Amino acid sequence: MPGPGSLLAMTCYVIALRGLPTATVSTYAYVNPVVAVALGWLLLGERLTPPAILGGAVVLACVVLLLTSRSR
């Protein structure tokens, strides 16, 4: 049986699909790992390496470019 976090995430995903373009909602797949690494660092004290920071920045920059280019 899925946990409460999974149920909440799926509910939010379905609500987002109803109100936003599919291409916009699909960017969650790119942002989720960046959020997971950031939460691990903030909440669990995990070590952030320069390559992880650079990779996260590249992912976020690409998602921003993708979303801003679609809105034009």
PQR file of N, CA, C, O and H, with PARSE charges and radii, in Angstrom:
ATOM      1  N   MET A   1       0.851  -1.178   0.000 -0.4000 1.5000
ATOM      2  CA  MET A   1       0.000   0.000   0.000 -0.0000 2.0000
ATOM      3  C   MET A   1       0.895   1.239   0.000  0.5500 1.7000
ATOM      4  O   MET A   1       1.869   1.303   0.749 -0.5500 1.4000
ATOM      5  N   PRO A   2       0.564   2.221  -0.839 -0.5600 1.5000
ATOM      6  CA  PRO A   2       1.383   3.438  -0.886  0.2800 2.0000
ATOM      7  C   PRO A   2       1.283   4.223   0.418  0.5500 1.7000
ATOM      8  O   PRO A   2       0.267   4.196   1.112 -0.5500 1.4000
ATOM      9  N   GLY A   3       2.372   4.920   0.724 -0.4000 1.5000
ATOM     10  CA  GLY A   3       2.397   5.739   1.927 -0.0000 2.0000
ATOM     11  C   GLY A   3       1.685   7.060   1.718  0.5500 1.7000
ATOM     12  O   GLY A   3       1.299   7.389   0.596 -0.5500 1.4000
ATOM     13  H   GLY A   3       3.197   4.942   0.161  0.4000 1.0000
ATOM     14  N   PRO A   4       1.509   7.820   2.787 -0.5600 1.5000
ATOM     15  CA  PRO A   4       0.811   9.098   2.682  0.2800 2.0000
ATOM     16  C   PRO A   4       1.518  10.087   1.762  0.5500 1.7000
ATOM     17  O   PRO A   4       0.862  10.867   1.072 -0.5500 1.4000
ATOM     18  N   GLY A   5       2.835  10.064   1.745 -0.4000 1.5000
ATOM     19  CA  GLY A   5       3.578  10.968   0.866 -0.0000 2.0000
ATOM     20  C   GLY A   5       3.303  10.676  -0.601  0.5500 1.7000
ATOM     21  O   GLY A   5       3.146  11.592  -1.409 -0.5500 1.4000
ATOM     22  H   GLY A   5       3.368   9.430   2.306  0.4000 1.0000
ATOM     23  N   SER A   6       3.246   9.394  -0.936 -0.4000 1.5000
ATOM     24  CA  SER A   6       2.954   9.002  -2.319 -0.0000 2.0000
ATOM     25  C   SER A   6       1.544   9.398  -2.723  0.5500 1.7000
ATOM     26  O   SER A   6       1.318   9.869  -3.838 -0.5500 1.4000
ATOM     27  H   SER A   6       3.374   8.650  -0.280  0.4000 1.0000
ATOM     28  N   LEU A   7       0.603   9.208  -1.819 -0.4000 1.5000
ATOM     29  CA  LEU A   7      -0.782   9.590  -2.126 -0.0000 2.0000
ATOM     30  C   LEU A   7      -0.914  11.095  -2.309  0.5500 1.7000
ATOM     31  O   LEU A   7      -1.625  11.558  -3.201 -0.5500 1.4000
ATOM     32  H   LEU A   7       0.786   8.826  -0.913  0.4000 1.0000
ATOM     33  N   LEU A   8      -0.234  11.850  -1.472 -0.4000 1.5000
ATOM     34  CA  LEU A   8      -0.267  13.305  -1.602 -0.0000 2.0000
ATOM     35  C   LEU A   8       0.375  13.742  -2.920  0.5500 1.7000
ATOM     36  O   LEU A   8      -0.152  14.605  -3.621 -0.5500 1.4000
ATOM     37  H   LEU A   8       0.344  11.473  -0.748  0.4000 1.0000
ATOM     38  N   ALA A   9       1.505  13.143  -3.243 -0.4000 1.5000
ATOM     39  CA  ALA A   9       2.198  13.494  -4.483 -0.0000 2.0000
ATOM     40  C   ALA A   9       1.341  13.179  -5.706  0.5500 1.7000
ATOM     41  O   ALA A   9       1.260  13.987  -6.631 -0.5500 1.4000
ATOM     42  H   ALA A   9       1.934  12.441  -2.674  0.4000 1.0000
ATOM     43  N   MET A  10       0.710  12.024  -5.716 -0.4000 1.5000
ATOM     44  CA  MET A  10      -0.131  11.642  -6.856 -0.0000 2.0000
ATOM     45  C   MET A  10      -1.346  12.555  -6.964  0.5500 1.7000
ATOM     46  O   MET A  10      -1.743  12.926  -8.068 -0.5500 1.4000
ATOM     47  H   MET A  10       0.776  11.368  -4.965  0.4000 1.0000
ATOM     48  N   THR A  11      -1.934  12.918  -5.841 -0.4000 1.5000
ATOM     49  CA  THR A  11      -3.068  13.835  -5.855 -0.0000 2.0000
ATOM     50  C   THR A  11      -2.663  15.193  -6.432  0.5500 1.7000
ATOM     51  O   THR A  11      -3.371  15.764  -7.262 -0.5500 1.4000
ATOM     52  H   THR A  11      -1.612  12.617  -4.944  0.4000 1.0000
ATOM     53  N   CYS A  12      -1.523  15.697  -5.985 -0.4000 1.5000
ATOM     54  CA  CYS A  12      -1.033  16.981  -6.507 -0.0000 2.0000
ATOM     55  C   CYS A  12      -0.750  16.887  -8.004  0.5500 1.7000
ATOM     56  O   CYS A  12      -1.023  17.827  -8.750 -0.5500 1.4000
ATOM     57  H   CYS A  12      -0.947  15.233  -5.311  0.4000 1.0000
ATOM     58  N   TYR A  13      -0.206  15.761  -8.442 -0.4000 1.5000
ATOM     59  CA  TYR A  13       0.095  15.556  -9.859 -0.0000 2.0000
ATOM     60  C   TYR A  13      -1.178  15.580 -10.694  0.5500 1.7000
ATOM     61  O   TYR A  13      -1.221  16.223 -11.743 -0.5500 1.4000
ATOM     62  H   TYR A  13       0.017  14.997  -7.837  0.4000 1.0000
ATOM     63  N   VAL A  14      -2.206  14.891 -10.239 -0.4000 1.5000
ATOM     64  CA  VAL A  14      -3.469  14.841 -10.983 -0.0000 2.0000
ATOM     65  C   VAL A  14      -4.118  16.225 -11.026  0.5500 1.7000
ATOM     66  O   VAL A  14      -4.647  16.631 -12.061 -0.5500 1.4000
ATOM     67  H   VAL A  14      -2.171  14.370  -9.386  0.4000 1.0000
ATOM     68  N   ILE A  15      -4.080  16.944  -9.917 -0.4000 1.5000
ATOM     69  CA  ILE A  15      -4.642  18.298  -9.892 -0.0000 2.0000
ATOM     70  C   ILE A  15      -3.877  19.202 -10.852  0.5500 1.7000
ATOM     71  O   ILE A  15      -4.477  19.999 -11.573 -0.5500 1.4000
ATOM     72  H   ILE A  15      -3.650  16.614  -9.076  0.4000 1.0000
ATOM     73  N   ALA A  16      -2.541  19.077 -10.862 -0.4000 1.5000
ATOM     74  CA  ALA A  16      -1.729  19.883 -11.776 -0.0000 2.0000
ATOM     75  C   ALA A  16      -2.054  19.548 -13.229  0.5500 1.7000
ATOM     76  O   ALA A  16      -2.117  20.444 -14.071 -0.5500 1.4000
ATOM     77  H   ALA A  16      -2.053  18.429 -10.276  0.4000 1.0000
ATOM     78  N   LEU A  17      -2.259  18.274 -13.526 -0.4000 1.5000
ATOM     79  CA  LEU A  17      -2.600  17.873 -14.902 -0.0000 2.0000
ATOM     80  C   LEU A  17      -3.920  18.482 -15.352  0.5500 1.7000
ATOM     81  O   LEU A  17      -4.092  18.796 -16.530 -0.5500 1.4000
ATOM     82  H   LEU A  17      -2.207  17.546 -12.842  0.4000 1.0000
ATOM     83  N   ARG A  18      -4.837  18.647 -14.433 -0.4000 1.5000
ATOM     84  CA  ARG A  18      -6.141  19.226 -14.784 -0.0000 2.0000
ATOM     85  C   ARG A  18      -6.040  20.712 -15.085  0.5500 1.7000
ATOM     86  O   ARG A  18      -6.810  21.230 -15.893 -0.5500 1.4000
ATOM     87  H   ARG A  18      -4.698  18.392 -13.477  0.4000 1.0000
ATOM     88  N   GLY A  19      -5.096  21.410 -14.444 -0.4000 1.5000
ATOM     89  CA  GLY A  19      -5.071  22.856 -14.575 -0.0000 2.0000
ATOM     90  C   GLY A  19      -3.912  23.430 -15.370  0.5500 1.7000
ATOM     91  O   GLY A  19      -3.922  24.618 -15.694 -0.5500 1.4000
ATOM     92  H   GLY A  19      -4.470  20.989 -13.787  0.4000 1.0000
ATOM     93  N   LEU A  20      -2.916  22.621 -15.692 -0.4000 1.5000
ATOM     94  CA  LEU A  20      -1.729  23.109 -16.393 -0.0000 2.0000
ATOM     95  C   LEU A  20      -1.485  22.299 -17.652  0.5500 1.7000
ATOM     96  O   LEU A  20      -1.964  21.170 -17.762 -0.5500 1.4000
ATOM     97  H   LEU A  20      -2.907  21.657 -15.429  0.4000 1.0000
ATOM     98  N   PRO A  21      -0.747  22.855 -18.603 -0.5600 1.5000
ATOM     99  CA  PRO A  21      -0.385  22.071 -19.786  0.2800 2.0000
ATOM    100  C   PRO A  21       0.463  20.850 -19.393  0.5500 1.7000
ATOM    101  O   PRO A  21       1.260  20.907 -18.456 -0.5500 1.4000
ATOM    102  N   THR A  22       0.278  19.777 -20.109 -0.4000 1.5000
ATOM    103  CA  THR A  22       1.004  18.537 -19.817 -0.0000 2.0000
ATOM    104  C   THR A  22       2.516  18.743 -19.854  0.5500 1.7000
ATOM    105  O   THR A  22       3.234  18.184 -19.025 -0.5500 1.4000
ATOM    106  H   THR A  22      -0.369  19.731 -20.870  0.4000 1.0000
ATOM    107  N   ALA A  23       3.002  19.528 -20.793 -0.4000 1.5000
ATOM    108  CA  ALA A  23       4.444  19.767 -20.892 -0.0000 2.0000
ATOM    109  C   ALA A  23       4.980  20.463 -19.648  0.5500 1.7000
ATOM    110  O   ALA A  23       6.102  20.195 -19.219 -0.5500 1.4000
ATOM    111  H   ALA A  23       2.418  19.983 -21.467  0.4000 1.0000
ATOM    112  N   THR A  24       4.196  21.340 -19.078 -0.4000 1.5000
ATOM    113  CA  THR A  24       4.607  22.030 -17.852 -0.0000 2.0000
ATOM    114  C   THR A  24       4.657  21.049 -16.686  0.5500 1.7000
ATOM    115  O   THR A  24       5.615  21.047 -15.913 -0.5500 1.4000
ATOM    116  H   THR A  24       3.284  21.557 -19.426  0.4000 1.0000
ATOM    117  N   VAL A  25       3.639  20.226 -16.562 -0.4000 1.5000
ATOM    118  CA  VAL A  25       3.573  19.267 -15.460 -0.0000 2.0000
ATOM    119  C   VAL A  25       4.692  18.235 -15.581  0.5500 1.7000
ATOM    120  O   VAL A  25       5.207  17.761 -14.569 -0.5500 1.4000
ATOM    121  H   VAL A  25       2.861  20.228 -17.191  0.4000 1.0000
ATOM    122  N   SER A  26       5.067  17.888 -16.794 -0.4000 1.5000
ATOM    123  CA  SER A  26       6.098  16.861 -16.975 -0.0000 2.0000
ATOM    124  C   SER A  26       7.471  17.297 -16.483  0.5500 1.7000
ATOM    125  O   SER A  26       8.349  16.455 -16.294 -0.5500 1.4000
ATOM    126  H   SER A  26       4.648  18.272 -17.616  0.4000 1.0000
ATOM    127  N   THR A  27       7.674  18.583 -16.272 -0.4000 1.5000
ATOM    128  CA  THR A  27       8.976  19.035 -15.784 -0.0000 2.0000
ATOM    129  C   THR A  27       9.250  18.584 -14.351  0.5500 1.7000
ATOM    130  O   THR A  27      10.381  18.693 -13.876 -0.5500 1.4000
ATOM    131  H   THR A  27       6.961  19.267 -16.425  0.4000 1.0000
ATOM    132  N   TYR A  28       8.217  18.073 -13.651 -0.4000 1.5000
ATOM    133  CA  TYR A  28       8.433  17.586 -12.289 -0.0000 2.0000
ATOM    134  C   TYR A  28       9.488  16.475 -12.271  0.5500 1.7000
ATOM    135  O   TYR A  28      10.235  16.337 -11.303 -0.5500 1.4000
ATOM    136  H   TYR A  28       7.299  17.984 -14.036  0.4000 1.0000
ATOM    137  N   ALA A  29       9.543  15.694 -13.336 -0.4000 1.5000
ATOM    138  CA  ALA A  29      10.496  14.582 -13.388 -0.0000 2.0000
ATOM    139  C   ALA A  29      11.938  15.073 -13.350  0.5500 1.7000
ATOM    140  O   ALA A  29      12.823  14.358 -12.880 -0.5500 1.4000
ATOM    141  H   ALA A  29       8.936  15.806 -14.123  0.4000 1.0000
ATOM    142  N   TYR A  30      12.178  16.269 -13.835 -0.4000 1.5000
ATOM    143  CA  TYR A  30      13.526  16.836 -13.807 -0.0000 2.0000
ATOM    144  C   TYR A  30      13.820  17.519 -12.479  0.5500 1.7000
ATOM    145  O   TYR A  30      14.956  17.507 -12.004 -0.5500 1.4000
ATOM    146  H   TYR A  30      11.459  16.849 -14.218  0.4000 1.0000
ATOM    147  N   VAL A  31      12.799  18.109 -11.889 -0.4000 1.5000
ATOM    148  CA  VAL A  31      12.998  18.888 -10.664 -0.0000 2.0000
ATOM    149  C   VAL A  31      13.021  17.999  -9.418  0.5500 1.7000
ATOM    150  O   VAL A  31      13.692  18.337  -8.442 -0.5500 1.4000
ATOM    151  H   VAL A  31      11.877  18.118 -12.274  0.4000 1.0000
ATOM    152  N   ASN A  32      12.310  16.876  -9.427 -0.4000 1.5000
ATOM    153  CA  ASN A  32      12.242  16.011  -8.251 -0.0000 2.0000
ATOM    154  C   ASN A  32      13.609  15.600  -7.703  0.5500 1.7000
ATOM    155  O   ASN A  32      13.810  15.698  -6.492 -0.5500 1.4000
ATOM    156  H   ASN A  32      11.765  16.601 -10.219  0.4000 1.0000
ATOM    157  N   PRO A  33      14.554  15.147  -8.522 -0.5600 1.5000
ATOM    158  CA  PRO A  33      15.858  14.772  -7.966  0.2800 2.0000
ATOM    159  C   PRO A  33      16.595  15.955  -7.332  0.5500 1.7000
ATOM    160  O   PRO A  33      17.295  15.789  -6.333 -0.5500 1.4000
ATOM    161  N   VAL A  34      16.438  17.134  -7.908 -0.4000 1.5000
ATOM    162  CA  VAL A  34      17.090  18.325  -7.353 -0.0000 2.0000
ATOM    163  C   VAL A  34      16.489  18.633  -5.977  0.5500 1.7000
ATOM    164  O   VAL A  34      17.214  18.962  -5.038 -0.5500 1.4000
ATOM    165  H   VAL A  34      15.869  17.268  -8.720  0.4000 1.0000
ATOM    166  N   VAL A  35      15.171  18.525  -5.867 -0.4000 1.5000
ATOM    167  CA  VAL A  35      14.507  18.762  -4.588 -0.0000 2.0000
ATOM    168  C   VAL A  35      14.940  17.703  -3.571  0.5500 1.7000
ATOM    169  O   VAL A  35      15.169  18.027  -2.406 -0.5500 1.4000
ATOM    170  H   VAL A  35      14.583  18.258  -6.630  0.4000 1.0000
ATOM    171  N   ALA A  36      15.052  16.462  -3.992 -0.4000 1.5000
ATOM    172  CA  ALA A  36      15.463  15.382  -3.087 -0.0000 2.0000
ATOM    173  C   ALA A  36      16.875  15.620  -2.548  0.5500 1.7000
ATOM    174  O   ALA A  36      17.129  15.423  -1.359 -0.5500 1.4000
ATOM    175  H   ALA A  36      14.866  16.198  -4.939  0.4000 1.0000
ATOM    176  N   VAL A  37      17.773  16.035  -3.404 -0.4000 1.5000
ATOM    177  CA  VAL A  37      19.148  16.319  -2.965 -0.0000 2.0000
ATOM    178  C   VAL A  37      19.151  17.500  -2.000  0.5500 1.7000
ATOM    179  O   VAL A  37      19.838  17.468  -0.979 -0.5500 1.4000
ATOM    180  H   VAL A  37      17.567  16.195  -4.369  0.4000 1.0000
ATOM    181  N   ALA A  38      18.388  18.535  -2.319 -0.4000 1.5000
ATOM    182  CA  ALA A  38      18.327  19.712  -1.447 -0.0000 2.0000
ATOM    183  C   ALA A  38      17.743  19.359  -0.078  0.5500 1.7000
ATOM    184  O   ALA A  38      18.242  19.828   0.945 -0.5500 1.4000
ATOM    185  H   ALA A  38      17.830  18.560  -3.149  0.4000 1.0000
ATOM    186  N   LEU A  39      16.699  18.545  -0.048 -0.4000 1.5000
ATOM    187  CA  LEU A  39      16.116  18.136   1.227 -0.0000 2.0000
ATOM    188  C   LEU A  39      17.070  17.257   2.025  0.5500 1.7000
ATOM    189  O   LEU A  39      17.143  17.367   3.248 -0.5500 1.4000
ATOM    190  H   LEU A  39      16.293  18.164  -0.879  0.4000 1.0000
ATOM    191  N   GLY A  40      17.797  16.389   1.339 -0.4000 1.5000
ATOM    192  CA  GLY A  40      18.799  15.571   2.017 -0.0000 2.0000
ATOM    193  C   GLY A  40      19.866  16.431   2.667  0.5500 1.7000
ATOM    194  O   GLY A  40      20.320  16.145   3.775 -0.5500 1.4000
ATOM    195  H   GLY A  40      17.738  16.300   0.345  0.4000 1.0000
ATOM    196  N   TRP A  41      20.257  17.470   1.981 -0.4000 1.5000
ATOM    197  CA  TRP A  41      21.260  18.390   2.522 -0.0000 2.0000
ATOM    198  C   TRP A  41      20.700  19.175   3.708  0.5500 1.7000
ATOM    199  O   TRP A  41      21.339  19.284   4.755 -0.5500 1.4000
ATOM    200  H   TRP A  41      19.889  17.702   1.081  0.4000 1.0000
ATOM    201  N   LEU A  42      19.487  19.722   3.523 -0.4000 1.5000
ATOM    202  CA  LEU A  42      18.892  20.558   4.575 -0.0000 2.0000
ATOM    203  C   LEU A  42      18.469  19.765   5.807  0.5500 1.7000
ATOM    204  O   LEU A  42      18.749  20.175   6.933 -0.5500 1.4000
ATOM    205  H   LEU A  42      18.968  19.633   2.672  0.4000 1.0000
ATOM    206  N   LEU A  43      17.806  18.644   5.604 -0.4000 1.5000
ATOM    207  CA  LEU A  43      17.208  17.920   6.721 -0.0000 2.0000
ATOM    208  C   LEU A  43      18.100  16.830   7.303  0.5500 1.7000
ATOM    209  O   LEU A  43      18.037  16.545   8.499 -0.5500 1.4000
ATOM    210  H   LEU A  43      17.579  18.311   4.689  0.4000 1.0000
ATOM    211  N   LEU A  44      18.923  16.228   6.467 -0.4000 1.5000
ATOM    212  CA  LEU A  44      19.713  15.080   6.927 -0.0000 2.0000
ATOM    213  C   LEU A  44      21.205  15.359   7.010  0.5500 1.7000
ATOM    214  O   LEU A  44      21.990  14.500   7.411 -0.5500 1.4000
ATOM    215  H   LEU A  44      18.974  16.460   5.495  0.4000 1.0000
ATOM    216  N   GLY A  45      21.585  16.572   6.625 -0.4000 1.5000
ATOM    217  CA  GLY A  45      23.001  16.925   6.708 -0.0000 2.0000
ATOM    218  C   GLY A  45      23.887  16.207   5.695  0.5500 1.7000
ATOM    219  O   GLY A  45      25.091  16.068   5.910 -0.5500 1.4000
ATOM    220  H   GLY A  45      20.947  17.270   6.299  0.4000 1.0000
ATOM    221  N   GLU A  46      23.299  15.757   4.602 -0.4000 1.5000
ATOM    222  CA  GLU A  46      24.098  15.090   3.574 -0.0000 2.0000
ATOM    223  C   GLU A  46      25.050  16.083   2.922  0.5500 1.7000
ATOM    224  O   GLU A  46      24.766  17.279   2.857 -0.5500 1.4000
ATOM    225  H   GLU A  46      22.321  15.870   4.427  0.4000 1.0000
ATOM    226  N   ARG A  47      26.167  15.585   2.447 -0.4000 1.5000
ATOM    227  CA  ARG A  47      27.193  16.432   1.848 -0.0000 2.0000
ATOM    228  C   ARG A  47      26.819  16.794   0.420  0.5500 1.7000
ATOM    229  O   ARG A  47      26.422  15.930  -0.362 -0.5500 1.4000
ATOM    230  H   ARG A  47      26.398  14.614   2.500  0.4000 1.0000
ATOM    231  N   LEU A  48      26.944  18.065   0.083 -0.4000 1.5000
ATOM    232  CA  LEU A  48      26.733  18.535  -1.287 -0.0000 2.0000
ATOM    233  C   LEU A  48      28.099  18.683  -1.945  0.5500 1.7000
ATOM    234  O   LEU A  48      28.985  19.347  -1.407 -0.5500 1.4000
ATOM    235  H   LEU A  48      27.266  18.767   0.718  0.4000 1.0000
ATOM    236  N   THR A  49      28.262  18.073  -3.088 -0.4000 1.5000
ATOM    237  CA  THR A  49      29.523  18.184  -3.817 -0.0000 2.0000
ATOM    238  C   THR A  49      29.373  19.210  -4.931  0.5500 1.7000
ATOM    239  O   THR A  49      28.259  19.474  -5.383 -0.5500 1.4000
ATOM    240  H   THR A  49      27.542  17.534  -3.525  0.4000 1.0000
ATOM    241  N   PRO A  50      30.475  19.788  -5.376 -0.5600 1.5000
ATOM    242  CA  PRO A  50      30.395  20.740  -6.493  0.2800 2.0000
ATOM    243  C   PRO A  50      29.711  20.164  -7.740  0.5500 1.7000
ATOM    244  O   PRO A  50      28.916  20.867  -8.364 -0.5500 1.4000
ATOM    245  N   PRO A  51      29.992  18.910  -8.126 -0.5600 1.5000
ATOM    246  CA  PRO A  51      29.267  18.380  -9.297  0.2800 2.0000
ATOM    247  C   PRO A  51      27.756  18.293  -9.073  0.5500 1.7000
ATOM    248  O   PRO A  51      26.986  18.513 -10.007 -0.5500 1.4000
ATOM    249  N   ALA A  52      27.321  17.975  -7.850 -0.4000 1.5000
ATOM    250  CA  ALA A  52      25.882  17.897  -7.572 -0.0000 2.0000
ATOM    251  C   ALA A  52      25.249  19.290  -7.649  0.5500 1.7000
ATOM    252  O   ALA A  52      24.145  19.449  -8.169 -0.5500 1.4000
ATOM    253  H   ALA A  52      27.947  17.796  -7.091  0.4000 1.0000
ATOM    254  N   ILE A  53      25.953  20.287  -7.132 -0.4000 1.5000
ATOM    255  CA  ILE A  53      25.446  21.652  -7.197 -0.0000 2.0000
ATOM    256  C   ILE A  53      25.367  22.121  -8.646  0.5500 1.7000
ATOM    257  O   ILE A  53      24.368  22.709  -9.060 -0.5500 1.4000
ATOM    258  H   ILE A  53      26.850  20.158  -6.710  0.4000 1.0000
ATOM    259  N   LEU A  54      26.415  21.861  -9.407 -0.4000 1.5000
ATOM    260  CA  LEU A  54      26.428  22.242 -10.823 -0.0000 2.0000
ATOM    261  C   LEU A  54      25.319  21.532 -11.591  0.5500 1.7000
ATOM    262  O   LEU A  54      24.617  22.153 -12.389 -0.5500 1.4000
ATOM    263  H   LEU A  54      27.226  21.383  -9.070  0.4000 1.0000
ATOM    264  N   GLY A  55      25.163  20.242 -11.353 -0.4000 1.5000
ATOM    265  CA  GLY A  55      24.110  19.477 -12.030 -0.0000 2.0000
ATOM    266  C   GLY A  55      22.730  20.001 -11.705  0.5500 1.7000
ATOM    267  O   GLY A  55      21.886  20.125 -12.592 -0.5500 1.4000
ATOM    268  H   GLY A  55      25.733  19.738 -10.704  0.4000 1.0000
ATOM    269  N   GLY A  56      22.489  20.311 -10.432 -0.4000 1.5000
ATOM    270  CA  GLY A  56      21.197  20.869 -10.033 -0.0000 2.0000
ATOM    271  C   GLY A  56      20.938  22.215 -10.684  0.5500 1.7000
ATOM    272  O   GLY A  56      19.821  22.504 -11.113 -0.5500 1.4000
ATOM    273  H   GLY A  56      23.174  20.210  -9.711  0.4000 1.0000
ATOM    274  N   ALA A  57      21.978  23.038 -10.755 -0.4000 1.5000
ATOM    275  CA  ALA A  57      21.824  24.353 -11.383 -0.0000 2.0000
ATOM    276  C   ALA A  57      21.514  24.221 -12.872  0.5500 1.7000
ATOM    277  O   ALA A  57      20.691  24.962 -13.408 -0.5500 1.4000
ATOM    278  H   ALA A  57      22.886  22.803 -10.406  0.4000 1.0000
ATOM    279  N   VAL A  58      22.173  23.280 -13.531 -0.4000 1.5000
ATOM    280  CA  VAL A  58      21.919  23.060 -14.962 -0.0000 2.0000
ATOM    281  C   VAL A  58      20.484  22.582 -15.174  0.5500 1.7000
ATOM    282  O   VAL A  58      19.792  23.061 -16.073 -0.5500 1.4000
ATOM    283  H   VAL A  58      22.842  22.678 -13.096  0.4000 1.0000
ATOM    284  N   VAL A  59      20.042  21.643 -14.349 -0.4000 1.5000
ATOM    285  CA  VAL A  59      18.670  21.136 -14.475 -0.0000 2.0000
ATOM    286  C   VAL A  59      17.661  22.261 -14.272  0.5500 1.7000
ATOM    287  O   VAL A  59      16.733  22.413 -15.067 -0.5500 1.4000
ATOM    288  H   VAL A  59      20.603  21.254 -13.619  0.4000 1.0000
ATOM    289  N   LEU A  60      17.837  23.047 -13.217 -0.4000 1.5000
ATOM    290  CA  LEU A  60      16.894  24.134 -12.954 -0.0000 2.0000
ATOM    291  C   LEU A  60      16.910  25.187 -14.061  0.5500 1.7000
ATOM    292  O   LEU A  60      15.859  25.697 -14.448 -0.5500 1.4000
ATOM    293  H   LEU A  60      18.591  22.923 -12.572  0.4000 1.0000
ATOM    294  N   ALA A  61      18.097  25.513 -14.568 -0.4000 1.5000
ATOM    295  CA  ALA A  61      18.189  26.490 -15.662 -0.0000 2.0000
ATOM    296  C   ALA A  61      17.461  25.975 -16.906  0.5500 1.7000
ATOM    297  O   ALA A  61      16.760  26.733 -17.578 -0.5500 1.4000
ATOM    298  H   ALA A  61      18.950  25.098 -14.252  0.4000 1.0000
ATOM    299  N   CYS A  62      17.627  24.703 -17.206 -0.4000 1.5000
ATOM    300  CA  CYS A  62      16.966  24.131 -18.387 -0.0000 2.0000
ATOM    301  C   CYS A  62      15.451  24.112 -18.218  0.5500 1.7000
ATOM    302  O   CYS A  62      14.722  24.388 -19.170 -0.5500 1.4000
ATOM    303  H   CYS A  62      18.196  24.088 -16.661  0.4000 1.0000
ATOM    304  N   VAL A  63      14.971  23.792 -17.027 -0.4000 1.5000
ATOM    305  CA  VAL A  63      13.525  23.793 -16.789 -0.0000 2.0000
ATOM    306  C   VAL A  63      12.972  25.211 -16.926  0.5500 1.7000
ATOM    307  O   VAL A  63      11.908  25.413 -17.512 -0.5500 1.4000
ATOM    308  H   VAL A  63      15.563  23.567 -16.254  0.4000 1.0000
ATOM    309  N   VAL A  64      13.693  26.186 -16.386 -0.4000 1.5000
ATOM    310  CA  VAL A  64      13.254  27.583 -16.523 -0.0000 2.0000
ATOM    311  C   VAL A  64      13.216  27.984 -18.003  0.5500 1.7000
ATOM    312  O   VAL A  64      12.255  28.611 -18.449 -0.5500 1.4000
ATOM    313  H   VAL A  64      14.557  26.021 -15.910  0.4000 1.0000
ATOM    314  N   LEU A  65      14.245  27.629 -18.757 -0.4000 1.5000
ATOM    315  CA  LEU A  65      14.249  27.947 -20.197 -0.0000 2.0000
ATOM    316  C   LEU A  65      13.093  27.264 -20.911  0.5500 1.7000
ATOM    317  O   LEU A  65      12.437  27.865 -21.761 -0.5500 1.4000
ATOM    318  H   LEU A  65      15.025  27.120 -18.395  0.4000 1.0000
ATOM    319  N   LEU A  66      12.850  26.016 -20.564 -0.4000 1.5000
ATOM    320  CA  LEU A  66      11.749  25.273 -21.186 -0.0000 2.0000
ATOM    321  C   LEU A  66      10.412  25.938 -20.893  0.5500 1.7000
ATOM    322  O   LEU A  66       9.597  26.119 -21.798 -0.5500 1.4000
ATOM    323  H   LEU A  66      13.383  25.528 -19.873  0.4000 1.0000
ATOM    324  N   LEU A  67      10.184  26.298 -19.650 -0.4000 1.5000
ATOM    325  CA  LEU A  67       8.901  26.885 -19.277 -0.0000 2.0000
ATOM    326  C   LEU A  67       8.718  28.285 -19.836  0.5500 1.7000
ATOM    327  O   LEU A  67       7.610  28.646 -20.231 -0.5500 1.4000
ATOM    328  H   LEU A  67      10.845  26.150 -18.915  0.4000 1.0000
ATOM    329  N   THR A  68       9.777  29.080 -19.878 -0.4000 1.5000
ATOM    330  CA  THR A  68       9.632  30.434 -20.405 -0.0000 2.0000
ATOM    331  C   THR A  68       9.505  30.433 -21.922  0.5500 1.7000
ATOM    332  O   THR A  68       8.842  31.305 -22.483 -0.5500 1.4000
ATOM    333  H   THR A  68      10.678  28.787 -19.557  0.4000 1.0000
ATOM    334  N   SER A  69      10.124  29.477 -22.592 -0.4000 1.5000
ATOM    335  CA  SER A  69      10.000  29.435 -24.058 -0.0000 2.0000
ATOM    336  C   SER A  69       8.613  28.965 -24.464  0.5500 1.7000
ATOM    337  O   SER A  69       8.114  29.377 -25.512 -0.5500 1.4000
ATOM    338  H   SER A  69      10.663  28.768 -22.136  0.4000 1.0000
ATOM    339  N   ARG A  70       7.983  28.126 -23.676 -0.4000 1.5000
ATOM    340  CA  ARG A  70       6.629  27.651 -23.987 -0.0000 2.0000
ATOM    341  C   ARG A  70       5.592  28.730 -23.750  0.5500 1.7000
ATOM    342  O   ARG A  70       4.540  28.716 -24.388 -0.5500 1.4000
ATOM    343  H   ARG A  70       8.388  27.791 -22.825  0.4000 1.0000
ATOM    344  N   SER A  71       5.857  29.662 -22.853 -0.4000 1.5000
ATOM    345  CA  SER A  71       4.859  30.679 -22.543 -0.0000 2.0000
ATOM    346  C   SER A  71       4.822  31.801 -23.565  0.5500 1.7000
ATOM    347  O   SER A  71       3.906  32.624 -23.540 -0.5500 1.4000
ATOM    348  H   SER A  71       6.712  29.673 -22.334  0.4000 1.0000
ATOM    349  N   ARG A  72       5.785  31.853 -24.454 -0.4000 1.5000
ATOM    350  CA  ARG A  72       5.803  32.910 -25.478 -0.0000 2.0000
ATOM    351  C   ARG A  72       4.920  32.594 -26.632  0.5500 1.7000
ATOM    352  O   ARG A  72       4.827  33.382 -27.572 -0.5500 1.4000
ATOM    353  H   ARG A  72       6.529  31.185 -24.474  0.4000 1.0000
TER
END
